[in-house]
């Protein structure tokens, strides 16, 4: 359990949460992790300071947080990224500022698509581009050249030849030589294609021991909530709304201040797994097919398994991930028996249902408060949601909390 203030390995926490950024499409699977792996191996050979290594590791994992759309992520992995996508560098650099220890990463992320020789939208070139940004750009362009369905050792010479071709224009020649040196080992490539890459990063990546209190943990959760809510235009404030309503309900139910903080984090992260759902399903303008619905049902599963591996999230993971479970055991995807469904999970479920009803969706307008209350009460009376919590929400909650 996360203490009121504790020392955590911030690198491992971000490593675990960042997996959600790359699970929407097989073409980008483990992209952020691979970039972090490549930059870590380069850092081993470059004599970077511990502070630089830590910043490089975190920025590598978070470099693409400015893109939530899976369609735009696919566009961004083209070797010559379309100029209009450079906006994600600006967005990402701004987003990391919500967590003060990440503020210094903003400049690195802002420049991570800058070509060494220029010209660049940022206006920087050559040594005006931060060294760590240059390293990430080179690692990023290596990874986007790899074909996921082909044996990796058959690709290494082709990929390195492409990068060499752009030495002196896109990339600093010295960095290309550093990469060529560390990539001589077959193990460098095999690690990237193996199932143990995260384990390698956990034990060989930068250990970032950081004192984080509950407010700091909420700031990290808020960062990822912004990524989740940017997934499509209909969920711009969904996670933050669920977090606020859940906290208020928990307060009414007598939860301690610490437990209220936990459930607020659960609300912020309950839809983390939605980053795995293709945009075309989430933005589908009509009733989705049974096949599409079966894909949507994956998202709480991913939320659970991503969060439960994170230090301090043992309770939060179930409160967040069970938000589509129902007290009549008709929910998904776990079908948790009623006697195993905690009050925290029920609170997030009721909060999520109300917040979704109050928001516009691609297939309907937002319901009025009164209509949303009626639908919520019907769900309580039918045994889908906890009736007492529904009534508590309808009578006690200030509904501008979710705005």
C-alpha positions in Angstrom: 0.0 0.0 0.0 1.2 3.5 -0.8 2.1 5.4 2.3 1.3 9.0 2.9 4.8 9.8 1.6 7.1 7.1 0.3 10.2 6.6 -1.8 9.3 4.9 -5.0 11.2 4.0 -8.2 9.6 6.6 -10.3 11.2 5.1 -13.4 9.5 1.8 -12.9 6.1 3.4 -12.2 6.3 5.4 -15.4 7.6 2.4 -17.3 4.5 0.4 -16.2 2.0 3.2 -16.9 3.6 4.1 -20.3 2.8 0.6 -21.6 -0.7 1.9 -22.1 0.6 4.4 -24.7 1.6 1.7 -27.2 -1.1 -1.1 -27.0 -3.6 0.3 -29.5 -2.0 -1.2 -32.6 0.6 -3.9 -33.3 2.7 -1.4 -35.3 3.4 0.6 -32.2 3.5 -2.1 -29.6 6.2 -1.4 -27.0 7.4 1.7 -29.0 8.0 3.8 -25.9 9.8 1.0 -24.1 12.0 0.2 -27.1 13.0 3.9 -27.3 13.8 3.9 -23.6 15.8 0.7 -24.1 17.8 2.1 -27.0 18.6 5.4 -25.2 19.6 3.5 -22.0 22.1 1.4 -23.9 23.5 4.5 -25.6 23.7 6.3 -22.2 25.7 3.3 -20.9 28.4 4.2 -23.4 28.3 8.0 -23.3 29.2 8.9 -19.7 26.0 10.8 -18.9 25.5 11.9 -15.4 22.9 10.1 -13.2 20.6 13.1 -13.5 20.9 13.1 -17.3 20.3 9.3 -17.4 17.2 9.7 -15.3 15.8 12.5 -17.5 16.6 10.6 -20.6 14.9 7.4 -19.3 11.7 9.3 -18.3 11.5 11.5 -21.4 12.0 8.4 -23.6 9.0 6.7 -22.0 6.9 9.9 -22.2 8.0 11.4 -25.5 4.8 10.6 -27.3 2.3 11.6 -24.6 1.1 14.4 -26.7 -0.6 11.9 -29.0 -3.6 9.8 -27.8 -5.2 9.0 -31.1 -4.0 5.6 -32.5 -4.5 6.9 -36.0 -2.1 9.8 -35.4 0.4 7.5 -33.6 0.6 5.5 -36.8 1.2 8.7 -38.8 3.9 9.7 -36.4 5.9 6.5 -36.9 6.6 7.3 -40.5 10.3 8.0 -40.9 9.5 11.5 -42.2 6.9 12.6 -39.8 4.3 15.0 -41.4 5.0 18.6 -40.2 1.5 19.0 -38.8 2.2 16.3 -36.2 5.0 18.3 -34.6 2.2 19.8 -32.5 2.4 16.7 -30.3 5.9 17.8 -29.2 4.4 21.1 -28.0 1.5 19.4 -26.3 3.6 16.7 -24.6 6.0 19.3 -23.3 3.1 21.2 -21.7 1.5 18.1 -20.3 4.4 16.9 -18.2 4.3 20.2 -16.2 1.4 18.9 -14.1 3.9 16.8 -12.1 6.7 19.2 -10.9 9.5 16.6 -11.0 8.7 16.1 -14.7 8.8 19.8 -15.5 12.4 19.6 -16.7 11.4 17.0 -19.2 9.3 19.5 -21.2 12.2 20.9 -23.2 13.5 17.4 -24.0 10.1 16.3 -25.3 9.6 19.6 -27.2 12.6 19.0 -29.3 12.5 15.2 -29.7 11.6 15.4 -33.4 14.2 18.1 -34.3 16.5 17.2 -37.2 20.1 18.0 -36.3 20.8 20.1 -39.4 17.2 21.6 -39.5 15.1 23.3 -40.5 12.7 22.5 -37.6 9.4 24.0 -36.5 11.1 24.8 -33.2 13.6 27.0 -34.9 16.5 25.0 -33.3 19.3 23.2 -35.1 22.7 21.7 -34.4 23.9 22.1 -30.8 20.9 24.3 -30.0 18.9 21.1 -29.8 19.2 19.4 -26.4 21.5 16.4 -26.5 18.9 14.2 -24.8 16.3 15.2 -27.4 18.8 14.2 -30.2 19.4 10.8 -28.6 15.6 10.2 -28.3 15.0 11.2 -31.9 17.7 8.8 -33.2 16.3 5.9 -31.0 12.8 6.8 -32.1 13.7 6.6 -35.8 15.4 3.3 -35.3 12.4 1.7 -33.8 9.9 3.0 -36.4 12.0 1.2 -39.1 11.6 -2.2 -37.4 8.9 -4.5 -38.8 7.2 -6.3 -36.0 6.4 -9.4 -38.0 9.9 -10.1 -39.2 12.8 -11.6 -37.3 14.8 -8.7 -35.8 18.3 -10.0 -36.6 17.3 -10.1 -40.3 16.6 -6.3 -40.1 19.6 -4.8 -38.2 21.8 -4.1 -41.2 19.1 -2.5 -43.2 18.0 -0.3 -40.3 21.5 0.8 -39.5 22.2 1.6 -43.1 19.1 3.9 -43.2 20.2 5.7 -40.1 23.7 6.1 -41.5 22.3 7.6 -44.6 20.8 10.5 -42.5 24.0 11.0 -40.4 25.0 14.6 -40.6 21.5 15.8 -41.6 18.8 14.3 -39.3 21.3 13.0 -36.7 24.5 14.1 -35.2 27.3 11.9 -36.7 28.8 11.2 -33.3 25.5 9.8 -32.0 25.1 7.6 -35.0 28.5 6.2 -34.3 27.6 5.6 -30.6 24.5 3.7 -31.7 26.4 1.7 -34.3 28.8 0.7 -31.5 26.2 -0.5 -29.0 24.2 -2.2 -31.8 27.0 -4.5 -32.8 25.8 -7.0 -30.2 23.0 -9.3 -31.4 21.7 -9.2 -27.8 20.9 -5.5 -28.3 18.4 -6.4 -31.0 17.2 -9.6 -29.3 16.4 -7.7 -26.1 14.1 -5.3 -28.0 12.1 -8.2 -29.6 11.9 -10.3 -26.5 9.2 -10.6 -23.8 11.8 -9.7 -21.1 12.5 -6.2 -22.4 10.5 -4.6 -19.6 12.3 -6.7 -17.1 15.6 -5.6 -18.6 14.5 -2.0 -18.3 13.3 -2.4 -14.7 16.7 -3.7 -13.6 19.1 -2.0 -16.0 17.2 1.2 -16.7 17.7 4.4 -14.6 16.7 3.8 -11.0 14.9 7.0 -10.0 14.3 7.0 -6.3 11.8 9.8 -5.6 9.9 10.9 -2.5 6.3 11.2 -3.6 3.4 12.1 -1.4 -0.3 11.5 -2.3 -0.5 14.8 -4.0 2.4 13.9 -6.2 0.8 10.5 -7.0 -2.4 12.4 -8.0 -0.4 14.6 -10.3 1.0 11.6 -12.1 -2.5 10.1 -12.3 -3.8 13.5 -13.7 -1.1 13.4 -16.4 -2.3 10.0 -17.6 -5.9 11.1 -17.2 -5.2 13.9 -19.7 -3.8 11.3 -22.1 -6.8 9.1 -21.7 -9.4 11.9 -22.1 -7.6 13.2 -25.2 -8.3 9.9 -26.9 -11.3 11.3 -28.6 -13.3 14.6 -28.5 -16.2 13.2 -26.6 -14.3 12.4 -23.4 -12.4 15.7 -22.9 -13.1 15.7 -19.1 -14.5 12.3 -18.4 -11.8 10.9 -16.1 -11.6 14.1 -14.1 -15.3 14.1 -13.7 -15.5 10.5 -12.5 -12.6 11.3 -10.1 -14.4 14.3 -8.5 -17.8 12.5 -8.2 -16.1 9.4 -6.8 -14.3 11.4 -4.2 -17.5 13.2 -3.1 -19.4 9.9 -2.8 -16.5 8.3 -0.8 -16.6 11.3 1.6 -20.4 10.8 2.0 -19.8 7.2 2.7 -17.3 7.9 5.5 -14.0 7.1 3.7 -10.9 8.6 5.3 -9.1 11.4 3.6 -6.4 8.9 2.5 -9.1 6.6 1.0 -10.7 9.6 -0.7 -7.3 10.3 -2.3 -7.1 6.7 -3.4 -10.5 6.7 -5.0 -9.8 10.0 -6.7 -6.8 8.4 -8.4 -8.9 5.3 -9.3 -11.4 7.7 -11.0 -8.6 9.4 -12.9 -7.2 6.1 -14.2 -10.3 3.9 -14.5 -10.2 4.2 -18.3 -6.5 3.7 -18.8 -7.2 0.6 -20.8 -9.2 2.6 -23.3 -5.9 3.6 -24.9 -5.9 0.1 -26.3 -9.2 0.6 -28.1 -9.1 1.8 -31.8 -10.3 5.3 -32.4 -12.8 4.2 -35.0 -14.7 2.1 -32.4 -14.7 4.8 -29.7 -15.9 7.4 -32.3 -18.3 5.2 -34.1 -21.4 7.4 -34.8 -24.0 4.6 -34.4 -24.7 1.5 -32.4 -21.6 -0.6 -32.4 -21.6 -4.3 -33.5 -21.3 -7.2 -31.1 -17.7 -7.7 -32.4 -16.9 -4.0 -31.7 -18.4 -4.2 -28.3 -16.3 -7.3 -27.5 -13.2 -5.1 -28.2 -14.5 -2.3 -26.0 -14.9 -4.8 -23.1 -11.1 -5.3 -23.1 -10.4 -1.8 -21.6 -11.1 -2.6 -17.9 -9.0 -5.7 -18.3 -6.0 -3.6 -19.4 -6.7 -1.1 -16.7 -6.5 -3.8 -14.0 -3.3 -5.5 -15.3 -1.5 -2.2 -15.9 -2.3 -0.7 -12.5 -1.9 -3.7 -10.3 1.8 -4.0 -11.2 2.4 -0.4 -10.1 3.8 0.3 -6.7 1.2 1.7 -4.4 -1.8 0.8 -6.6 -2.9 -2.5 -5.1 -6.3 -1.2 -3.9 -6.6 1.5 -6.6 -6.3 -1.1 -9.4 -9.5 -3.0 -8.4 -11.5 0.2 -7.6 -10.5 1.6 -11.0 -10.8 -1.6 -13.2 -14.1 -2.9 -11.8 -16.1 0.1 -13.0 -18.1 -2.0 -15.4 -18.8 -4.8 -13.0 -22.4 -5.0 -11.8 -23.9 -6.1 -8.5 -26.2 -8.6 -10.3 -23.0 -10.0 -11.9 -23.9 -9.1 -15.4 -21.0 -6.7 -15.9 -17.7 -7.2 -17.6 -15.0 -8.4 -18.0 -14.4 -10.2 -14.7 -18.0 -11.0 -13.5 -17.0 -10.2 -9.9 -19.4 -11.9 -7.4 -21.4 -9.4 -5.4 -19.7 -10.5 -2.1 -16.3 -9.7 -3.6 -17.2 -6.3 -5.1 -15.9 -3.6 -2.8 -17.7 -0.4 -2.0 -14.9 1.6 -3.7 -15.5 -0.3 -6.9 -19.3 0.3 -6.7 -18.6 4.0 -6.1 -16.5 4.3 -9.3 -19.1 2.3 -11.3 -21.9 4.7 -10.3 -19.8 7.8 -10.9 -18.7 6.5 -14.3 -22.2 5.8 -15.3 -23.5 9.2 -14.4 -20.6 11.0 -15.9 -21.0 9.1 -19.2 -24.7 10.0 -19.3 -24.0 13.6 -18.8 -21.5 13.8 -21.7 -22.1 13.9 -25.4 -21.3 10.7 -27.3 -20.8 10.2 -31.1 -24.2 8.5 -31.3 -26.2 10.8 -28.9 -26.4 14.2 -27.2 -25.6 14.5 -23.5 -28.6 13.8 -21.3 -30.0 16.4 -19.0 -29.3 16.1 -15.3 -32.9 14.9 -14.6 -32.8 12.4 -17.5 -29.4 11.1 -16.3 -30.8 10.7 -12.8 -33.8 8.7 -14.1 -31.6 6.3 -16.1 -29.3 6.0 -13.1 -32.2 5.2 -10.8 -33.5 2.6 -13.3 -30.1 0.9 -13.1 -30.3 0.9 -9.3 -33.8 -0.4 -9.2 -33.0 -3.2 -11.7 -30.0 -4.4 -9.7 -27.3 -3.3 -12.0 -25.9 -0.6 -9.8 -25.9 -0.1 -6.0 -29.3 1.5 -5.3 -28.1 3.3 -2.1 -25.1 4.9 -3.9 -27.4 5.9 -6.8 -29.7 7.7 -4.4 -26.8 9.3 -2.6 -25.5 10.6 -5.9 -28.9 11.9 -7.0 -29.6 13.7 -3.7 -26.2 14.7 -2.3 -23.8 15.4 -5.2 -23.3 18.9 -6.5 -23.5 18.1 -10.2 -21.1 20.8 -11.4 -18.4 18.6 -9.9 -18.3 16.7 -13.1 -18.3 19.7 -15.4 
